[in-house]
Every structure is written in structure tokens, then in C-alpha cells.
């Protein structure tokens, strides 16, 4: 019998939260006890997507609110993910350009593919903004979030027509 998610709105939303959490929980990697990340998908144990990180930040906060993980474990994972990103150099081409991170990374934080996708950074930044808001009383989390959000130089991402370029390298 093919799987079908629940049809009732409340049941569907509950299922969606749980299913989303499961993906990001199963694909979380504790890199070294201080840094953590989430795999792009289970079949590639070394590929991390920038946009996936943004979704992971948000789903972990939902996980805390729904009781899927303890608030302490969620804070530990979110902080580890922020730390993982903090240690990348987004300026010299090794981890990004002009303060924008590369689209894909290896689990160790090194470059997987040397391109910048502004839309993927926007999705990641949205997740970081959720972290900043959720931990609004936590100076350490706010400082890490602000540091990452302040890195990109948006003036270099503008195309000749003043629209944001899709990406660059």
C-alpha cells in the first residue's frame, strides 16, 4: 500500500513536523564535539548543502518546541552548526567569496564545490535569523548569528540591472 500523509490539516502539520525533524535528526553529524552539520542526503556522507543548513536551524527550533529533542540538545546542535559555519573562510575562495559561503561543503567544513548561490545563502540566512530571534535572550547565540549574517558584501552580488545575481564564483 502506498504511503499517504494524513489529510486533516492538524494531523498533516503534525506529520510534516515529525517527518522533517526525522530527516534532519538522521542526517545530523557531530563533527568533533564542538562543530556539527547536516548532510545533504544520507547516501553522500560528505556533502553539506547551505540551504539545508537553513532548514535544519528552523526544524531544530520546531523540535525543541514540539518536544522531539530537549531544549538543551537543540541549543547544543544549533550552536555546533553555527560554529561549523563560523570556522569557514567565506572571503578567500576556500569557503566562499566576498563573505558569501559556497553552496556545498564537505562535512569537515572544507570546499566541496566552489560556487556561491545567493538564493541558497538567503535560505540559510533565514534559518540563522530564526535562531537569532528564538535565542533573543542568549548573547552568545546572538553574537554568532550576527557575525554570520554580517559577512556577505551584497554590493558584489548586484547585477548590472541592480538585481541580485543568482550566484558567482
Secondary structure, DSSP 8 states (H G I E B T S, - for coil): -------SHHHHHHHHHHHHHHHHHHTEEE-SSS-EEE-S-TT-TT-EEHHHHHHHHHHHHHHHHHTSS-HHHHHHHHHHHHHHHHTS-SSBSSSEETTEE-SEE-TTS-EEE--EEHHHHHHHHHHHHHHHHHTTT-HHHHHHHHHHHTT--GGGGB-TTSSB-SEE-
